[in-house]
């Protein structure tokens, strides 16, 4: 009987892609997947280390799976937390059999160079930042066919920016873009109707390979993927690289969805964040896009309580949110990260005040989102059916935005025209759905 594996994925869509690559590698090695950690010979936790809350969730998950797994199974921790805190993690969690950073295979017992088995818990690591091509390169591993009608595709790894709050470049390394052919090959392997392109800095794709790709390479890539599938969606666009050509490519793709990484709107605070832009520039760009494509949808994320954030800064952000009328917004409290520029800044914001500002912003955005969703009642939308009873138009990214509730008779993978008859907060309701039953859930 083949050995079985179980993978638990935490964090962002980029981690989902890494887990899919790991699944492909384990399947190729003859292992079989299981949905029950208690039945697995190999239990893998793909961790997130972006902020303190994510790290706590990772630790809780590791300990919970240790309790669930069978005697004799191997528990392996990988992902961002393993890369960033490998030695400390191995020392603090004797329950773990291996802490494996990026670029390290772990489906066999790890060994030292002399062939002896590595003691339980010891870290084995080949860092991306110091090895041009790891022996186990997640970016270019094959993937199995997507189990749902959409799939994330990571087009680059790492980041060349130095945002004050972010530790990702310190453990993901500098940007490393994939070649177009490998991306299109992966798109073909997935057989999905919607491809969601992701990276730490999506619009900078190709800048690190000036001879082969170069700045602006994201535009022909979007066009190539759009020619291969029904939908292509982009997540995480740094605003300074949102060129006219890229805007046109996104609008022409049929999915005018703009996920803009803004983080704040106060110019002085953005400079303390080591970020570009300001609220007026952002508003002008959003207005320009809406003039080109009135049906465009927008998402962004903002950090609340960054060191030095004043009441004036906060008021500017409130004003921006009201003016911009974005479809979706995420607001996150600042998390101090060791090794970042912001870690040593003065002007710490009281946690209680941070919570008050978060609540005020979220309440405002919830009302805006609900109003924008209500405005779609009576419209006919093109919807991709993700699973029976649930789908998405171009306005909803998978897993992070609302959904469109559909007639359960519609088959997953179909693209259908649906009249919107109601809205329930962030979600829309199409024809043939019992609204009362949804409201009762």
Buried (B, 14 or more C-beta within 10 A) or exposed (E): EEBBBBBBBBBBBBBBBBBBBBBBBBBEEEBBEBEEBEBBBBBBBBBBBBBEEBBEBBBEBBEEBBEBBEEEBBBBBBBBBBBBBBEEBBEEBEBBBBBBBBBBBBBEEBEEEEEEEBEBBBBBBBBBBEBEEBEBBBBEBBBBEBEBBBBBBBBBBBBBBEBBBBBBBBBBBEBBBBBBEEBBBBBEBBEBBBBBBBBBBBBBBBBBBEEEBEBBBBBBBBBBBBEEBBBBBBBBBBBEBBBEBBBBBBBEBEBBBBBBBBBBBBBBBBEBBBBBBBBEBBBEBBEEBBEBBEEBBBBBBBBBBBBBBEEEBBEBBBEBBEBBBBBBBEBBBBBBBEEBBBEEBEEBBEEEBBEBBBEBBBEBBEEBBBEBBEEBEEEEBBBBBBBEBBBBBBBBBBBEBBBBBBBEEBEBBEBBEBEBBBBBEBBBBBEBBEEEEBEEE
